[in-house]
């Protein structure tokens, strides 16, 4: 076992329109409540099939039901482990967000929480998003907007993402198999050291700045230029895991949600190399990487 260095998002619906409203690219949707202001009780259907995207509802009136699905249909077992995380834009207002299933509503985000840019996650099997406009005499300046991200609870580093596991994010070790898979499937992967540590209270996390080798698959890191010859960036991890600057070189892997990097499996690089060489010799490595 290798330890990751993980110190461091009603009444029954009976008034739906016959014509469903689709986004142009099936990832994001932008619409206006003015199109059915005279029918303020109408409920429109929106279908999005992407791993991430956004929604912007101008002048919200009535309600919309947002049906989110991955762009490839997962097996029933993987579907159960798939979650949707949504992040409201700080300028978002004018609607409440519920989970709707079989005509039952469960409040997910109230209007006042939207100004905080709050992140909420739920299991995809719990239902669709029911976005209901708050009655207003003047809707001219109301916009409801959020980003969404489909996240697997079985993916590398999912155990450290605090919004996916509220109050339950853990620093459990990654198995050898998880480490090897993390290098292949994570949003970023590279060697690095921790330089500085900064704390955040919402959610309780620490952020570290790292030097990375060029084995990076994410835009959250910046190239230091020809003289620096390194990538640098901030990585979030649960505060309770503990983090310290300096020390050994690590293999850093993780995921990116809403433009923020979260650390997943991160063994010492020398330990990873022993594991990777053994996996190559036995033919059990899931992918080939450049270790030079």
MARROMI-198933 format. One record per residue: x negated, z negated, y of N, C-alpha, C, O, CB in turn. Coordinates in steps of 0.05 Angstrom, whole numbers, padded with zeros to 5 digits, always signed. Glycine has a CB too. Example, Ala and Ser with C-alpha at 12.3 -4.5 7.8 and 13.67 -1.06 7.14 Angstrom:
REM residues 2
-00264-00156-00114-00246-00156-00090-00264-00156-00066-00285-00169-00066-00226-00181-00089
-00257-00142-00045-00273-00143-00021-00258-00157+00001-00268-00161+00023-00282-00114-00012
//
This chain:
REM residues 292
-00017+00000-00024+00000+00000+00000-00018+00000+00025-00038-00014+00026+00019-00024+00000
-00010+00016+00045-00024+00016+00070-00005+00005+00092+00018+00014+00094-00034+00045+00077
-00015-00013+00108+00002-00025+00128+00002-00007+00153-00019+00002+00162-00008-00053+00135
+00026-00001+00164+00026+00014+00189+00019-00004+00212+00026-00027+00212+00053+00028+00193
+00005+00007+00231-00002-00009+00255+00020-00005+00275+00016+00008+00295-00030-00001+00266
+00043-00017+00270+00067-00011+00286+00073-00035+00304+00095-00046+00302+00090-00005+00269
+00054-00042+00321+00060-00064+00339+00077-00054+00362+00098-00063+00371+00035-00076+00349
+00062-00034+00369+00076-00024+00391+00102-00013+00377+00119-00003+00390+00060-00002+00407
+00336+00091+00396+00365+00105+00419+00396+00106+00381+00420+00114+00384+00349+00164+00441
+00859+00084+00388+00877+00102+00402+00904+00108+00388+00912+00101+00366+00863+00129+00407
+00913+00119+00404+00937+00131+00390+00927+00155+00374+00906+00166+00379+00959+00140+00411
+00942+00163+00354+00934+00186+00338+00931+00210+00356+00946+00215+00374+00955+00191+00315
+00911+00226+00349+00905+00250+00365+00924+00272+00356+00919+00284+00336+00875+00258+00363
+00945+00277+00372+00965+00296+00364+00968+00319+00384+00985+00337+00381+00991+00283+00360
+00953+00318+00406+00957+00337+00428+00934+00357+00430+00928+00366+00452+00961+00323+00453
+00920+00363+00408+00897+00381+00409+00906+00409+00415+00927+00418+00407+00881+00380+00383
+00889+00423+00430+00895+00451+00435+00890+00468+00410+00873+00461+00394+00878+00462+00459
+00904+00489+00408+00901+00507+00385+00873+00520+00385+00861+00524+00364+00923+00528+00384
+00863+00528+00408+00838+00542+00410+00815+00522+00414+00814+00508+00435+00838+00562+00433
+00798+00520+00395+00775+00501+00397+00755+00513+00416+00752+00537+00419+00762+00496+00370
+00740+00495+00431+00721+00504+00450+00693+00501+00439+00685+00478+00431+00724+00488+00477
+00678+00522+00437+00651+00522+00425+00630+00525+00447+00635+00537+00467+00648+00545+00404
+00607+00513+00442+00585+00516+00460+00572+00543+00456+00575+00555+00434+00564+00494+00457
+00559+00554+00476+00547+00581+00473+00524+00581+00454+00520+00601+00440+00538+00590+00501
+00509+00559+00452+00486+00560+00434+00489+00540+00411+00470+00536+00395+00461+00553+00450
+00512+00527+00409+00518+00508+00388+00500+00483+00389+00501+00467+00370+00515+00521+00361
+00484+00480+00410+00468+00456+00413+00478+00440+00437+00478+00415+00437+00439+00463+00417
+00487+00453+00458+00495+00440+00483+00522+00452+00492+00529+00475+00486+00474+00443+00505
+00536+00435+00507+00563+00444+00517+00566+00435+00546+00557+00413+00553+00585+00433+00500
+00578+00452+00562+00584+00446+00590+00611+00456+00596+00617+00480+00593+00563+00458+00609
+00629+00438+00604+00656+00446+00610+00667+00431+00634+00654+00414+00645+00674+00441+00586
+00692+00438+00641+00704+00426+00664+00733+00417+00658+00747+00431+00644+00705+00446+00688
+00740+00394+00668+00767+00384+00665+00787+00399+00682+00811+00396+00678+00768+00355+00670
+00778+00414+00701+00796+00429+00718+00812+00450+00703+00833+00458+00711+00781+00442+00741
+00801+00458+00680+00814+00479+00664+00840+00470+00652+00857+00486+00645+00796+00489+00642
+00844+00444+00650+00869+00434+00640+00878+00409+00655+00890+00390+00644+00867+00427+00609
+00873+00409+00681+00881+00386+00698+00911+00382+00698+00921+00359+00699+00871+00389+00726
+00926+00404+00697+00955+00402+00697+00966+00392+00670+00989+00384+00668+00968+00428+00704
+00949+00392+00650+00956+00382+00623+00937+00359+00617+00921+00361+00598+00955+00405+00601
+00938+00338+00632+00918+00316+00631+00918+00302+00604+00899+00287+00599+00923+00297+00653
+00938+00306+00587+00938+00292+00561+00927+00310+00539+00926+00302+00516+00966+00284+00554
+00918+00334+00546+00907+00352+00526+00880+00341+00515+00865+00327+00529+00902+00380+00538
+00875+00347+00490+00850+00339+00477+00837+00365+00467+00849+00379+00451+00855+00319+00454
+00813+00370+00476+00799+00395+00468+00778+00388+00447+00766+00366+00447+00785+00408+00492
+00773+00406+00429+00754+00403+00408+00728+00417+00415+00728+00440+00424+00764+00414+00381
+00705+00404+00412+00679+00415+00417+00663+00413+00391+00661+00391+00380+00664+00401+00441
+00650+00435+00382+00635+00435+00358+00606+00441+00364+00599+00462+00376+00646+00455+00337
+00588+00423+00356+00559+00427+00361+00545+00424+00334+00549+00404+00320+00548+00407+00382
+00527+00443+00328+00512+00443+00302+00482+00445+00309+00471+00467+00308+00522+00465+00283
+00470+00422+00315+00442+00422+00323+00431+00394+00318+00446+00375+00316+00438+00431+00352
+00405+00392+00315+00393+00365+00312+00391+00350+00338+00389+00326+00338+00365+00368+00300
+00392+00364+00361+00393+00351+00387+00404+00370+00408+00402+00395+00405+00364+00342+00395
+00414+00359+00429+00426+00375+00450+00438+00358+00471+00430+00334+00474+00447+00394+00438
+00457+00369+00486+00469+00354+00509+00497+00362+00514+00506+00383+00505+00452+00357+00534
+00511+00346+00529+00539+00352+00537+00542+00344+00566+00533+00323+00574+00560+00336+00519
+00556+00361+00581+00562+00356+00609+00591+00364+00614+00598+00387+00611+00542+00371+00628
+00606+00344+00622+00635+00348+00626+00640+00343+00656+00640+00320+00665+00652+00329+00608
+00645+00364+00671+00650+00362+00699+00680+00355+00704+00698+00365+00691+00643+00388+00714
+00685+00338+00724+00712+00331+00732+00729+00323+00708+00750+00336+00704+00725+00353+00749
+00721+00304+00693+00735+00298+00668+00764+00290+00672+00771+00273+00688+00721+00276+00653
+00782+00303+00657+00810+00295+00655+00818+00298+00626+00807+00315+00611+00828+00313+00674
+00838+00283+00617+00846+00284+00589+00824+00273+00571+00814+00251+00576+00853+00312+00581
+00818+00288+00550+00798+00279+00531+00786+00302+00516+00799+00324+00514+00810+00258+00511
+00762+00298+00504+00750+00318+00487+00741+00304+00461+00732+00280+00462+00727+00333+00501
+00742+00318+00439+00731+00308+00414+00706+00324+00408+00707+00348+00406+00752+00309+00391
+00683+00310+00405+00658+00324+00400+00650+00320+00371+00645+00298+00362+00635+00312+00419
+00649+00342+00356+00642+00342+00328+00613+00350+00325+00606+00373+00331+00661+00361+00312
+00596+00332+00316+00568+00337+00314+00560+00340+00284+00569+00325+00267+00551+00314+00326
+00544+00361+00279+00534+00366+00252+00506+00377+00254+00499+00390+00273+00553+00385+00236
+00489+00373+00233+00463+00386+00233+00466+00416+00229+00487+00425+00220+00445+00374+00210
+00446+00431+00236+00448+00461+00233+00445+00470+00204+00451+00493+00198+00426+00474+00250
+00437+00452+00187+00437+00458+00158+00452+00436+00144+00448+00412+00150+00408+00461+00146
+00470+00442+00126+00487+00422+00114+00471+00406+00094+00461+00417+00074+00511+00436+00099
+00468+00379+00099+00453+00362+00081+00469+00355+00056+00494+00358+00056+00443+00337+00095
+00456+00344+00036+00470+00335+00012+00486+00310+00020+00481+00298+00041+00450+00328-00011
+00504+00302+00003+00521+00278+00009+00504+00253+00012+00511+00236+00029+00542+00274-00013
+00483+00251-00003+00466+00227-00001+00451+00226+00025+00448+00205+00037+00446+00227-00024
+00441+00250+00034+00426+00251+00060+00445+00248+00083+00438+00237+00104+00410+00277+00062
+00470+00257+00080+00490+00255+00101+00495+00225+00107+00499+00218+00131+00516+00269+00094
+00496+00209+00086+00501+00180+00090+00479+00167+00106+00484+00147+00120+00504+00167+00063
+00455+00178+00105+00433+00166+00120+00428+00179+00147+00408+00172+00160+00408+00168+00104
+00446+00197+00155+00442+00211+00181+00458+00197+00203+00481+00191+00200+00451+00241+00178
+00444+00192+00225+00456+00178+00248+00455+00196+00272+00439+00214+00275+00441+00152+00253
+00474+00191+00290+00474+00204+00316+00467+00183+00337+00479+00161+00338+00502+00217+00322
+00448+00189+00354+00441+00171+00376+00448+00187+00402+00440+00210+00405+00410+00163+00376
+00461+00174+00420+00468+00186+00445+00457+00170+00468+00457+00145+00467+00499+00190+00448
+00448+00184+00489+00438+00170+00513+00453+00181+00537+00451+00205+00544+00407+00174+00516
+00468+00164+00551+00482+00172+00574+00463+00175+00598+00445+00160+00602+00504+00151+00581
+00468+00196+00613+00452+00200+00638+00460+00179+00658+00483+00170+00659+00457+00229+00649
+00441+00171+00675+00447+00149+00694+00468+00157+00715+00480+00139+00727+00421+00140+00708
+00472+00183+00719+00492+00192+00738+00519+00196+00725+00539+00203+00738+00483+00218+00752
+00521+00191+00699+00546+00195+00684+00567+00175+00692+00562+00151+00694+00540+00194+00654
+00591+00185+00696+00614+00168+00702+00640+00183+00698+00640+00207+00696+00612+00157+00731
+00661+00168+00697+00688+00181+00695+00700+00182+00667+00722+00193+00664+00685+00208+00705
+00686+00171+00647+00698+00172+00620+00687+00149+00603+00667+00137+00609+00692+00199+00606
+00702+00143+00582+00693+00124+00562+00687+00139+00536+00700+00160+00531+00714+00101+00557
+00669+00129+00520+00661+00143+00495+00669+00125+00471+00661+00102+00470+00630+00149+00495
+00684+00137+00453+00694+00123+00429+00684+00138+00404+00676+00161+00406+00725+00120+00430
+00686+00124+00382+00684+00136+00356+00713+00140+00346+00729+00121+00346+00667+00120+00335
+00719+00164+00336+00747+00169+00327+00746+00178+00298+00731+00196+00290+00760+00191+00344
+00762+00164+00282+00765+00171+00254+00793+00165+00244+00802+00143+00246+00744+00156+00236
+00806+00186+00235+00834+00183+00224+00852+00171+00245+00870+00155+00238+00834+00167+00198
+00849+00178+00271+00866+00168+00291+00860+00141+00302+00873+00131+00320+00894+00168+00282
+00839+00128+00291+00831+00101+00300+00807+00104+00319+00789+00120+00313+00824+00083+00276
+00807+00089+00341+00786+00090+00360+00770+00064+00361+00781+00042+00358+00797+00096+00388
+00744+00067+00364+00725+00044+00367+00708+00050+00391+00694+00070+00392+00708+00040+00341
+00708+00032+00411+00693+00036+00435+00663+00036+00429+00652+00017+00417+00700+00015+00456
+00649+00057+00439+00620+00059+00435+00606+00053+00461+00586+00039+00462+00613+00087+00425
+00616+00065+00483+00603+00061+00509+00625+00060+00531+00641+00079+00534+00583+00083+00516
+00625+00038+00546+00644+00036+00569+00632+00051+00593+00609+00058+00593+00650+00007+00576
+00648+00054+00614+00640+00069+00637+00617+00055+00652+00598+00068+00662+00663+00073+00657
+00617+00028+00653+00597+00013+00668+00570+00014+00654+00549+00013+00667+00606-00016+00671
+00569+00018+00627+00544+00019+00613+00529+00045+00618+00505+00047+00612+00549+00016+00583
+00543+00065+00627+00531+00092+00630+00509+00092+00651+00489+00107+00649+00552+00112+00636
+00513+00077+00673+00493+00077+00695+00467+00065+00686+00447+00069+00700+00504+00062+00718
+00466+00051+00663+00442+00039+00653+00426+00058+00636+00404+00051+00627+00448+00014+00638
+00437+00081+00630+00423+00100+00612+00422+00089+00584+00402+00093+00570+00395+00106+00622
+00443+00075+00576+00443+00061+00550+00442+00081+00527+00453+00103+00528+00468+00044+00548
+00428+00073+00505+00427+00088+00480+00444+00074+00459+00441+00050+00455+00398+00092+00471
+00460+00089+00445+00476+00078+00423+00473+00097+00399+00473+00122+00402+00506+00075+00431
+00471+00086+00375+00470+00101+00351+00492+00094+00332+00501+00071+00332+00442+00098+00337
+00501+00112+00316+00522+00107+00296+00518+00126+00272+00506+00147+00275+00550+00110+00308
+00528+00118+00249+00526+00135+00225+00545+00159+00228+00568+00156+00237+00533+00119+00200
+00535+00182+00221+00551+00207+00224+00577+00206+00208+00596+00219+00216+00534+00231+00215
+00578+00190+00187+00602+00188+00171+00624+00171+00184+00646+00170+00175+00596+00177+00144
+00617+00158+00207+00636+00140+00220+00657+00155+00236+00677+00144+00244+00622+00121+00238
+00652+00181+00241+00672+00197+00255+00660+00214+00277+00636+00217+00279+00693+00179+00266
+00678+00225+00293+00671+00242+00316+00671+00226+00341+00681+00204+00343+00690+00266+00318
+00659+00238+00362+00659+00225+00389+00685+00232+00403+00692+00256+00405+00634+00233+00405
+00699+00212+00413+00723+00217+00428+00717+00208+00457+00714+00184+00462+00748+00201+00416
+00714+00227+00475+00707+00222+00502+00733+00224+00519+00744+00245+00523+00685+00242+00513
+00741+00201+00530+00767+00199+00544+00762+00194+00574+00747+00176+00582+00784+00177+00533
+00773+00211+00591+00770+00209+00620+00785+00183+00629+00807+00177+00620+00781+00233+00634
+00772+00170+00648+00785+00147+00661+00802+00157+00684+00792+00172+00701+00763+00126+00672
+00828+00150+00685+00845+00161+00706+00834+00155+00734+00828+00132+00740+00874+00149+00703
+00833+00176+00750+00822+00174+00777+00840+00190+00796+00851+00210+00789+00793+00183+00779
+00842+00180+00821+00856+00195+00841+00839+00218+00852+00849+00238+00861+00865+00177+00864
+00812+00214+00851+00793+00234+00861+00772+00239+00839+00755+00222+00835+00780+00226+00888
+00773+00262+00827+00754+00268+00805+00732+00287+00815+00715+00296+00799+00769+00282+00782
+00731+00292+00841+00712+00313+00851+00683+00306+00846+00666+00324+00845+00717+00317+00880
+00676+00280+00844+00648+00273+00841+00643+00260+00814+00622+00246+00810+00640+00253+00863
+00660+00264+00795+00657+00252+00768+00645+00272+00749+00654+00294+00746+00684+00243+00758
+00623+00263+00736+00610+00279+00715+00603+00261+00692+00590+00240+00696+00585+00294+00726
+00611+00268+00668+00603+00253+00644+00582+00269+00630+00587+00292+00622+00628+00247+00625
+00559+00258+00626+00536+00273+00614+00520+00255+00596+00514+00232+00602+00518+00285+00636
+00513+00266+00573+00495+00252+00554+00479+00271+00537+00486+00294+00534+00511+00233+00536
+00457+00261+00527+00441+00275+00507+00447+00263+00480+00455+00240+00478+00410+00273+00513
+00443+00279+00459+00447+00269+00432+00423+00277+00414+00410+00297+00419+00473+00278+00419
+00418+00261+00394+00396+00266+00375+00404+00256+00348+00413+00234+00344+00370+00250+00385
+00403+00274+00328+00409+00267+00300+00384+00255+00288+00363+00268+00287+00419+00291+00284
+00386+00231+00277+00363+00216+00267+00369+00207+00239+00390+00196+00233+00357+00191+00285
+00350+00212+00221+00353+00203+00193+00343+00174+00190+00320+00168+00198+00339+00222+00173
+00358+00157+00178+00349+00130+00173+00328+00129+00151+00316+00108+00146+00373+00112+00165
+00325+00152+00137+00305+00153+00115+00280+00168+00123+00262+00172+00107+00318+00167+00091
+00278+00175+00149+00255+00190+00159+00231+00172+00164+00234+00147+00165+00262+00204+00184
+00207+00183+00166+00183+00168+00172+00185+00152+00198+00192+00164+00219+00158+00186+00173
+00180+00126+00197+00181+00110+00221+00208+00102+00230+00211+00089+00251+00167+00124+00242
+00230+00109+00216+00257+00102+00225+00261+00072+00226+00277+00062+00242+00277+00114+00206
+00246+00057+00210+00250+00028+00210+00240+00014+00236+00247-00009+00240+00235+00016+00186
+00225+00028+00252+00215+00016+00277+00231+00025+00301+00226+00014+00323+00186+00023+00281
+00250+00043+00298+00266+00053+00321+00288+00032+00328+00307+00030+00312+00278+00081+00316
+00286+00017+00350+00304-00005+00354+00333+00002+00358+00351-00014+00352+00295-00021+00379
+00339+00026+00369+00367+00034+00373+00381+00040+00347+00405+00037+00344+00369+00057+00392
+00365+00049+00327+00376+00056+00301+00382+00031+00285+00400+00029+00268+00358+00075+00286
+00365+00010+00290+00367-00015+00276+00368-00038+00296+00349-00053+00298+00344-00019+00256
+00390-00041+00311+00392-00062+00332+00386-00090+00321+00400-00100+00304+00419-00062+00345
+00365-00102+00331+00358-00129+00322+00345-00130+00295+00338-00152+00285+00381-00146+00322
+00341-00107+00281+00331-00107+00254+00307-00089+00250+00298-00084+00228+00353-00098+00235
+00296-00079+00272+00272-00062+00270+00249-00079+00257+00245-00102+00265+00263-00051+00298
+00236-00067+00238+00216-00082+00222+00188-00070+00224+00185-00047+00233+00225-00083+00193
+00169-00085+00216+00141-00076+00215+00132-00074+00186+00109-00079+00180+00122-00095+00231
+00150-00066+00169+00143-00065+00140+00122-00044+00136+00120-00024+00150+00168-00058+00124
+00106-00047+00115+00085-00028+00109+00096-00002+00099+00117-00001+00086+00065-00039+00089
+00082+00020+00105+00090+00046+00093+00076+00049+00066+00052+00041+00063+00082+00070+00112
+00090+00059+00047+00077+00064+00021+00059+00088+00023+00059+00102+00043+00099+00070-00001
+00042+00092+00003+00024+00115+00002+00039+00141+00005+00031+00159+00020+00007+00115-00024
+00062+00143-00009+00078+00167-00007+00089+00171+00021+00090+00194+00031+00100+00166-00028
+00098+00150+00033+00109+00152+00060+00088+00160+00081+00093+00176+00099+00121+00125+00069
+00063+00150+00077+00041+00158+00095+00036+00188+00093+00033+00201+00113+00016+00142+00089
+00033+00198+00068+00028+00226+00064+00050+00244+00075+00045+00265+00087+00023+00232+00034
+00075+00235+00071+00097+00251+00081+00099+00249+00112+00107+00269+00124+00123+00241+00069
+00091+00227+00123+00093+00223+00152+00074+00243+00167+00082+00254+00188+00085+00195+00160
+00051+00249+00155+00033+00268+00167+00045+00296+00168+00041+00311+00186+00006+00269+00151
+00062+00302+00148+00074+00329+00146+00099+00332+00163+00104+00353+00174+00080+00335+00117
+00115+00311+00165+00142+00314+00177+00146+00299+00203+00168+00302+00215+00161+00304+00157
+00127+00284+00213+00131+00269+00238+00129+00288+00262+00119+00310+00260+00109+00248+00241
+00140+00279+00284+00140+00295+00309+00112+00296+00321+00105+00315+00335+00159+00283+00329
+00096+00276+00315+00068+00276+00324+00050+00263+00303+00059+00245+00289+00064+00262+00352
+00026+00272+00301+00006+00261+00282-00022+00267+00292-00028+00289+00301+00010+00273+00254
-00039+00246+00292-00066+00250+00301-00082+00224+00299-00070+00203+00296-00067+00261+00329
-00108+00226+00302-00124+00202+00302-00126+00191+00330-00125+00206+00349-00152+00208+00291
-00128+00165+00333-00130+00153+00359-00136+00124+00359-00136+00111+00338-00104+00158+00373
-00141+00113+00382-00145+00085+00387-00127+00075+00409-00118+00091+00426-00175+00079+00394
-00121+00050+00409-00103+00038+00429-00120+00029+00453-00139+00013+00449-00086+00015+00418
-00114+00038+00477-00129+00031+00500-00117+00008+00516-00131-00011+00522-00132+00055+00518
-00091+00011+00523-00078-00009+00539-00051-00016+00527-00040+00000+00512-00076+00000+00569
-00040-00039+00535-00014-00048+00525+00003-00057+00549-00006-00072+00566-00017-00071+00504
+00028-00047+00550+00047-00056+00570+00073-00063+00556+00081-00050+00537+00052-00033+00591
+00087-00084+00566+00111-00094+00553+00136-00085+00568+00136-00082+00592+00110-00125+00551
+00157-00081+00553+00183-00074+00564+00204-00092+00551+00201-00100+00528+00190-00044+00558
+00224-00099+00567+00244-00118+00557+00270-00105+00547+00286-00119+00534+00251-00138+00578
+00274-00080+00552+00299-00067+00544+00294-00039+00532+00291-00020+00548+00319-00065+00567
+00293-00037+00505+00293-00059+00486+00266-00072+00485+00247-00061+00496+00301-00049+00458
+00263-00095+00472+00236-00108+00471+00216-00091+00457+00216-00090+00432+00239-00136+00458
+00199-00078+00472+00179-00060+00460+00152-00063+00475+00151-00074+00497+00188-00031+00460
+00132-00054+00462+00106-00051+00475+00099-00022+00476+00107-00007+00458+00084-00068+00461
+00084-00014+00495+00076+00014+00498+00046+00016+00499+00033+00002+00514+00088+00027+00523
+00034+00033+00482+00005+00035+00482-00004+00063+00490+00011+00082+00487-00006+00029+00454
-00027+00065+00502-00039+00090+00510-00061+00097+00490-00079+00080+00486-00049+00089+00539
-00060+00121+00479-00078+00128+00458-00094+00153+00464-00086+00170+00479-00063+00132+00432
-00118+00154+00452-00134+00179+00451-00127+00192+00425-00128+00179+00404-00165+00174+00454
-00121+00218+00426-00113+00232+00402-00130+00256+00396-00140+00269+00415-00084+00240+00404
-00134+00261+00371-00146+00286+00363-00124+00308+00367-00101+00301+00371-00155+00286+00333
-00131+00333+00367-00112+00354+00372-00091+00358+00351-00077+00379+00352-00126+00380+00377
-00088+00340+00332-00067+00343+00311-00041+00332+00322-00031+00312+00311-00075+00329+00284
-00030+00344+00343-00007+00333+00357+00015+00355+00357+00010+00378+00363-00014+00324+00385
+00040+00346+00351+00062+00365+00350+00084+00357+00369+00108+00360+00363+00073+00367+00321
+00077+00347+00393+00097+00339+00411+00087+00341+00440+00064+00339+00445+00105+00310+00406
+00106+00346+00459+00099+00350+00487+00097+00323+00501+00091+00323+00525+00120+00367+00500
+00101+00301+00488+00099+00275+00502+00070+00267+00507+00065+00247+00521+00113+00253+00486
+00051+00282+00496+00022+00276+00500+00010+00298+00518+00018+00321+00517+00007+00275+00473
-00009+00290+00535-00021+00308+00554-00050+00313+00546-00064+00294+00538-00019+00298+00583
-00059+00338+00549-00087+00345+00544-00105+00335+00566-00099+00339+00590-00090+00375+00540
-00127+00322+00559-00145+00310+00579-00164+00330+00592-00179+00322+00610-00160+00288+00567
-00163+00355+00584-00180+00375+00596-00206+00379+00581-00211+00364+00562-00186+00368+00625
-00221+00398+00589-00246+00406+00575-00266+00383+00574-00279+00378+00554-00259+00430+00588
-00267+00368+00596-00287+00346+00597-00277+00323+00580-00293+00310+00566-00291+00336+00626
-00251+00316+00581-00241+00294+00566-00239+00300+00536-00245+00283+00519-00214+00285+00576
-00231+00325+00530-00228+00334+00502-00212+00314+00486-00220+00306+00464-00256+00338+00489
-00189+00307+00496-00172+00288+00482-00143+00290+00492-00138+00300+00514-00182+00259+00485
-00125+00280+00475-00097+00278+00483-00091+00249+00490-00102+00231+00477-00078+00288+00460
-00075+00244+00510-00067+00217+00517-00037+00216+00520-00024+00235+00526-00081+00207+00543
-00026+00192+00515+00003+00189+00518+00011+00160+00512-00005+00144+00503+00018+00207+00499
+00037+00155+00517+00048+00128+00512+00065+00128+00486+00081+00147+00482+00065+00119+00536
+00062+00108+00470+00077+00105+00445+00090+00078+00445+00077+00058+00450+00058+00109+00421
+00116+00078+00439+00132+00053+00438+00132+00042+00410+00134+00057+00390+00160+00058+00448
+00131+00015+00408+00134+00001+00382+00148-00025+00387+00148-00035+00409+00106-00003+00369
+00161-00036+00366+00174-00062+00369+00154-00083+00379+00132-00086+00367+00187-00071+00343
+00162-00099+00399+00144-00119+00410+00136-00140+00390+00114-00150+00390+00157-00132+00434
+00155-00147+00372+00150-00169+00353+00128-00162+00333+00118-00179+00319+00175-00176+00339
+00121-00136+00331+00100-00128+00312+00072-00135+00322+00054-00138+00306+00102-00098+00306
+00069-00139+00348+00043-00146+00359+00025-00122+00361+00024-00105+00343+00030-00167+00341
+00011-00120+00383-00008-00097+00387-00031-00106+00405-00028-00123+00423+00007-00073+00401
-00054-00095+00399-00078-00104+00413-00095-00079+00419-00098-00061+00402-00095-00124+00397
-00106-00077+00443-00123-00054+00450-00150-00055+00436-00159-00076+00428-00127-00053+00480
-00162-00032+00434-00188-00030+00421-00186-00031+00391-00165-00027+00380-00206-00053+00431
-00209-00035+00378-00209-00037+00349-00213-00011+00335-00225+00008+00346-00183-00048+00340
-00204-00009+00310-00209+00013+00293-00195+00038+00302-00177+00037+00319-00202+00007+00265
-00202+00061+00290-00188+00086+00294-00166+00088+00274-00170+00081+00250-00208+00110+00292
-00143+00097+00283-00119+00098+00265-00109+00127+00263-00114+00144+00280-00097+00080+00276
-00094+00132+00242-00078+00156+00240-00051+00148+00252-00037+00131+00241-00075+00166+00210
-00044+00161+00274-00019+00154+00288+00002+00175+00283-00002+00199+00289-00024+00151+00318
+00025+00167+00272+00047+00186+00267+00072+00173+00278+00073+00149+00283+00050+00192+00237
+00092+00189+00283+00117+00178+00293+00137+00199+00301+00134+00223+00296+00112+00160+00316
+00158+00190+00315+00180+00207+00322+00184+00207+00353+00175+00188+00366+00206+00199+00308
+00198+00227+00362+00203+00229+00391+00234+00230+00395+00247+00247+00383+00190+00254+00404
+00244+00212+00411+00273+00211+00417+00277+00209+00447+00267+00191+00460+00287+00187+00402
+00292+00228+00458+00298+00228+00486+00273+00228+00503+00272+00214+00524+00316+00205+00494
+00252+00242+00494+00228+00244+00510+00209+00221+00507+00189+00220+00521+00234+00248+00538
+00214+00202+00489+00197+00179+00485+00186+00179+00457+00201+00184+00438+00212+00153+00491
+00160+00173+00454+00148+00172+00428+00150+00144+00416+00146+00124+00430+00118+00180+00430
+00156+00143+00390+00158+00117+00376+00140+00118+00351+00140+00137+00336+00188+00111+00367
+00124+00097+00349+00104+00097+00327+00117+00092+00300+00135+00076+00298+00083+00076+00333
+00108+00106+00280+00118+00103+00253+00095+00092+00235+00086+00070+00240+00129+00129+00241
+00087+00107+00215+00065+00099+00198+00039+00103+00212+00034+00124+00224+00066+00115+00171
+00021+00083+00211-00004+00085+00226-00026+00069+00211-00033+00047+00221-00001+00075+00255
-00035+00079+00189-00057+00065+00174-00084+00070+00188-00086+00088+00205-00059+00075+00145
-00103+00054+00182-00130+00059+00191-00139+00086+00181-00133+00094+00158-00150+00037+00182
-00153+00101+00197-00159+00129+00190-00177+00131+00165-00173+00149+00149-00172+00143+00214
-00195+00112+00163-00213+00113+00139-00197+00108+00114-00203+00119+00093-00235+00092+00142
-00176+00091+00115-00159+00086+00092-00142+00111+00086-00138+00118+00062-00141+00062+00097
-00132+00124+00107-00117+00148+00102-00134+00170+00089-00124+00184+00071-00105+00158+00129
-00159+00173+00098-00176+00193+00087-00181+00189+00057-00181+00208+00041-00203+00194+00101
-00184+00164+00049-00187+00158+00020-00162+00167+00005-00163+00179-00017-00193+00128+00015
-00139+00160+00017-00113+00167+00004-00110+00197+00003-00101+00207-00018-00090+00154+00020
-00116+00211+00024-00112+00240+00025-00130+00255+00006-00122+00274-00007-00117+00250+00054
-00155+00246+00004-00174+00259-00014-00165+00255-00043-00166+00274-00059-00203+00247-00011
-00155+00231-00050-00145+00226-00077-00120+00244-00082-00118+00255-00104-00138+00196-00080
-00103+00246-00062-00079+00263-00066-00086+00292-00070-00073+00306-00085-00060+00259-00042
-00107+00301-00056-00116+00329-00059-00126+00333-00088-00120+00354-00100-00137+00336-00039
-00142+00314-00097-00153+00317-00124-00133+00317-00146-00136+00330-00166-00173+00295-00129
-00111+00302-00142-00090+00300-00162-00067+00320-00157-00049+00322-00173-00079+00272-00163
-00068+00334-00135-00047+00353-00129-00021+00341-00120+00000+00353-00124-00043+00371-00152
-00022+00317-00109+00003+00303-00101+00007+00303-00071+00027+00291-00062+00002+00275-00111
-00011+00315-00055-00007+00316-00027+00015+00336-00020+00014+00358-00029-00033+00323-00012
+00035+00328-00003+00057+00345+00003+00051+00368+00021+00066+00388+00023+00079+00330+00014
+00028+00367+00036+00020+00389+00053-00010+00387+00058-00023+00367+00053+00036+00388+00080
-00021+00409+00069-00049+00411+00075-00053+00406+00105-00038+00417+00121-00061+00438+00067
-00073+00390+00112-00079+00385+00140-00108+00389+00145-00125+00388+00127-00070+00357+00149
-00115+00395+00170-00143+00398+00178-00155+00371+00186-00147+00360+00206-00146+00418+00201
-00173+00361+00170-00185+00335+00176-00212+00337+00189-00225+00316+00194-00188+00319+00150
-00221+00361+00196-00247+00364+00210-00245+00356+00239-00265+00357+00253-00256+00393+00208
//
